[in-house]
Amino acid sequence: MFICNHCPFVKHLKKDIAKLTSFYIEKGLASIAISSNSIVTYPKDGPEYMAEEAKKFKYSFPYLYDESQEVAKAFRAVCTPEFYLFKKDEQRKFELFYHGQFDDSRPSNNVPVTGRDLSRAIDCVLSGQELPFYQKRRYI
């Protein structure tokens, strides 16, 4: 996932991202978060503040800093939060399975945060099923 510290959309989800990833890590899912924001533009998105956020929200995954923004460009990540889910079969390399939103909740729409879209996608990967719904990209 691509996240950062300052984004209001990420702030809205931080506790639930931590909860959802902790739940699925116990089921075998590996998770990482990447921040690619410029610390010139957003000083609070720098590594020392990222470490504070990871500790505060008890992230059970690595929270990495993409200083050059090359990783974000390679993934074509354009906003935060942006979620990517890969599956891996024994004979194949990692394959993108889901690229979409956490759920329909936004900071100002009064829709409860559930993680529904991402959870459903993870459940499909873990059970070997196909994705039964359209992947909604966030805010694009």
Phi, psi and chi 1 to 4 in degrees:
 res  aa     phi    psi   chi1   chi2   chi3   chi4
   1 MET       -  147.7   68.7 -168.7   96.8      -
   2 PHE  -105.1  121.1  -74.9   86.4      -      -
   3 ILE  -137.3  177.7   63.7  173.4      -      -
   4 CYS  -157.1  174.6   66.8      -      -      -
   5 ASN   -81.5  -36.5  -67.5  -10.1      -      -
   6 HIS   -89.1  -20.3   85.9  -82.1      -      -
   7 CYS   -64.1  127.0  173.5      -      -      -
   8 PRO   -62.9  -29.4   10.7  -17.1      -      -
   9 PHE   -72.0  -36.5  -63.6   97.3      -      -
  10 VAL   -71.3  -44.8  174.9      -      -      -
  11 LYS   -54.6  -38.1  -73.4  179.6  176.4 -177.8
  12 HIS   -61.9  -28.3  179.7   66.5      -      -
  13 LEU  -109.2   -9.2  -59.3  175.3      -      -
  14 LYS   -50.4  -49.6  -79.0 -178.4 -175.6 -179.5
  15 LYS   -61.7  -40.0  -74.6 -172.3  -89.4 -173.2
  16 ASP   -75.7  -32.8  -66.8  -80.3      -      -
  17 ILE   -61.6  -45.4  -71.2  170.9      -      -
  18 ALA   -61.7  -43.0      -      -      -      -
  19 LYS   -66.8  -46.7 -172.7  175.1   11.5  173.1
  20 LEU   -63.7  -45.6 -177.8  136.4      -      -
  21 THR   -66.3  -38.7   53.4      -      -      -
  22 SER   -60.8  -42.7  -69.6      -      -      -
  23 PHE   -60.1  -47.4  174.6   78.1      -      -
  24 TYR   -80.0  -23.5  -78.9  106.7      -      -
  25 ILE   -60.6  -37.6  -77.1  172.1      -      -
  26 GLU   -65.5  -19.5  -68.0  179.8   14.1      -
  27 LYS   -98.9    5.1  -64.3  179.8  177.9  -89.2
  28 GLY   105.6    4.3      -      -      -      -
  29 LEU   -83.8  132.3 -179.3   76.4      -      -
  30 ALA   -95.9  137.9      -      -      -      -
  31 SER  -132.7  145.7  -62.2      -      -      -
  32 ILE  -142.0  155.0   63.8  166.3      -      -
  33 ALA  -122.8  145.6      -      -      -      -
  34 ILE  -130.8  134.3  -59.0  168.8      -      -
  35 SER  -111.4  127.0  176.3      -      -      -
  36 SER  -115.6   11.5  -63.1      -      -      -
  37 ASN   -73.1  149.3  -78.4   -1.6      -      -
  38 SER   -72.0  129.0  165.3      -      -      -
  39 ILE   -80.1   -8.9   58.6  173.0      -      -
  40 VAL   -72.1  -45.7  172.2      -      -      -
  41 THR   -77.1  -40.4  -50.9      -      -      -
  42 TYR  -129.3   79.9  -59.1  103.3      -      -
  43 PRO   -55.2  -33.0  -21.7   29.9      -      -
  44 LYS   -72.7   -4.8  -62.4  -80.0 -174.7 -177.7
  45 ASP   -94.4    7.9  -74.1  -15.0      -      -
  46 GLY   -76.8  166.9      -      -      -      -
  47 PRO   -54.6  -41.2  -28.5   36.5      -      -
  48 GLU   -66.8  -36.4   88.7  179.7   47.9      -
  49 TYR   -73.8  -32.1  -64.2  103.2      -      -
  50 MET   -61.6  -42.0  -68.4  168.2   58.6      -
  51 ALA   -62.1  -40.1      -      -      -      -
  52 GLU   -63.1  -43.9  -70.3  173.8   12.7      -
  53 GLU   -62.6  -44.7  -73.5  -77.1  -55.9      -
  54 ALA   -59.8  -40.4      -      -      -      -
  55 LYS   -70.7  -45.7 -172.8  174.8 -177.2  178.7
  56 LYS   -60.4  -42.5  177.4  179.8  177.7 -177.8
  57 PHE   -96.2    5.1  -71.2   95.5      -      -
  58 LYS    55.2   49.2  -61.4 -180.0  179.6  150.8
  59 TYR   -62.0  130.7  -71.4  166.3      -      -
  60 SER   -97.2   17.4   56.1      -      -      -
  61 PHE  -135.1  157.3   49.1   83.6      -      -
  62 PRO   -65.9  142.3  -13.4   22.9      -      -
  63 TYR  -118.9  103.8 -172.0   14.7      -      -
  64 LEU  -103.0  152.9  -50.3  172.8      -      -
  65 TYR  -109.9  124.7 -176.9   57.1      -      -
  66 ASP  -102.3   77.3  174.7   23.7      -      -
  67 GLU   -57.6  -41.2 -177.2  175.4   10.0      -
  68 SER   -81.1  -12.2   68.7      -      -      -
  69 GLN    66.8   12.2  -60.9  179.6  -24.8      -
  70 GLU   -66.3  -36.9  -72.6 -177.0   35.3      -
  71 VAL   -66.6  -45.7  175.9      -      -      -
  72 ALA   -60.2  -41.3      -      -      -      -
  73 LYS   -64.9  -41.2  -71.3  174.1 -173.5  170.6
  74 ALA   -63.0  -35.5      -      -      -      -
  75 PHE   -85.1   -9.8  -83.9   83.3      -      -
  76 ARG    59.9   36.5  -63.9 -173.6  177.5  138.9
  77 ALA   -75.8  129.9      -      -      -      -
  78 VAL  -123.8   -6.5  -63.7      -      -      -
  79 CYS  -151.1  171.8   63.9      -      -      -
  80 THR  -127.1  141.6   55.6      -      -      -
  81 PRO   -79.1  150.6   29.7  -33.5      -      -
  82 GLU  -135.2  125.0 -165.9  158.3   -3.9      -
  83 PHE  -111.0  135.8  -62.5   92.5      -      -
  84 TYR  -127.2  133.4  -63.4   77.9      -      -
  85 LEU  -126.1  124.9  176.8   63.2      -      -
  86 PHE  -111.6  146.5  -67.8   86.2      -      -
  87 LYS  -116.5  156.2   69.2  177.3 -177.3  175.9
  88 LYS  -138.3  122.4 -176.9  178.0 -173.8  -39.4
  89 ASP   -95.3  160.3  -66.1  -29.9      -      -
  90 GLU   -60.8  -34.6  -69.3 -176.1   26.2      -
  91 GLN   -87.3  -16.9  -71.7   84.3   25.8      -
  92 ARG  -114.8  161.5  -67.6 -170.0  -96.6  166.0
  93 LYS   -76.2  178.0  -64.2 -178.5  179.0 -177.1
  94 PHE   -60.7  138.1  -73.1   98.3      -      -
  95 GLU  -127.7  132.5  174.7 -175.5  -19.0      -
  96 LEU   -64.7  124.7 -177.3   62.2      -      -
  97 PHE  -107.9  -38.1 -177.6   80.0      -      -
  98 TYR  -144.6  133.7  176.3   79.9      -      -
  99 HIS  -137.6  101.6  178.3 -163.6      -      -
 100 GLY  -169.2 -159.2      -      -      -      -
 101 GLN   -88.3  165.9   67.3  177.4    5.4      -
 102 PHE   -71.7  -51.5 -165.5   72.6      -      -
 103 ASP  -169.6 -170.4   58.6   25.0      -      -
 104 ASP   -84.7   -1.2  -72.2  -33.9      -      -
 105 SER   -73.9  141.0 -176.8      -      -      -
 106 ARG  -134.7  159.7  -55.6  -66.0 -176.3  -96.8
 107 PRO   -54.7  -28.3  -25.8   33.6      -      -
 108 SER  -119.7   12.7   60.1      -      -      -
 109 ASN  -103.7    1.8   71.8   -1.0      -      -
 110 ASN    60.2   17.9  -65.6  -39.3      -      -
 111 VAL   -87.4  128.6  172.7      -      -      -
 112 PRO   -61.8  145.9  -15.5   24.3      -      -
 113 VAL   -78.9  122.6  177.3      -      -      -
 114 THR  -127.1  -24.7   62.4      -      -      -
 115 GLY    72.6   18.1      -      -      -      -
 116 ARG   -54.7  -50.1 -177.3  173.8 -170.8 -100.5
 117 ASP   -63.9  -49.2  -70.1   54.3      -      -
 118 LEU   -66.6  -42.3 -175.6   57.3      -      -
 119 SER   -59.9  -44.4  -66.1      -      -      -
 120 ARG   -61.9  -40.6  -72.6  176.5   66.1 -160.1
 121 ALA   -65.3  -43.7      -      -      -      -
 122 ILE   -62.2  -44.3  -66.5  168.5      -      -
 123 ASP   -58.3  -39.8  -71.0  -21.9      -      -
 124 CYS   -64.7  -44.4  -72.6      -      -      -
 125 VAL   -61.4  -48.2  164.9      -      -      -
 126 LEU   -66.0  -25.9  -66.2  176.6      -      -
 127 SER  -100.8   -0.1   65.2      -      -      -
 128 GLY    75.5   21.5      -      -      -      -
 129 GLN   -95.9  163.8  -62.1  175.6   16.2      -
 130 GLU   -81.9  159.3  -66.8  -60.3  -44.0      -
 131 LEU   -75.3  119.2 -163.7   62.0      -      -
 132 PRO   -91.3   14.8   33.8  -35.7      -      -
 133 PHE  -147.0  163.1   63.5   94.4      -      -
 134 TYR   -73.0  135.9  174.0   73.8      -      -
 135 GLN   -83.4  116.5  -59.6  176.1   40.2      -
 136 LYS   -89.5  122.4  -67.0 -177.5 -164.0  172.5
 137 ARG   -82.9  143.2  -60.0  -84.4  -53.4  -85.5
 138 ARG   -84.3  128.5 -171.7 -172.5   73.4   78.9
 139 TYR    59.7   16.3  -43.8  115.0      -      -
 140 ILE  -108.1      -  -57.7  172.4      -      -
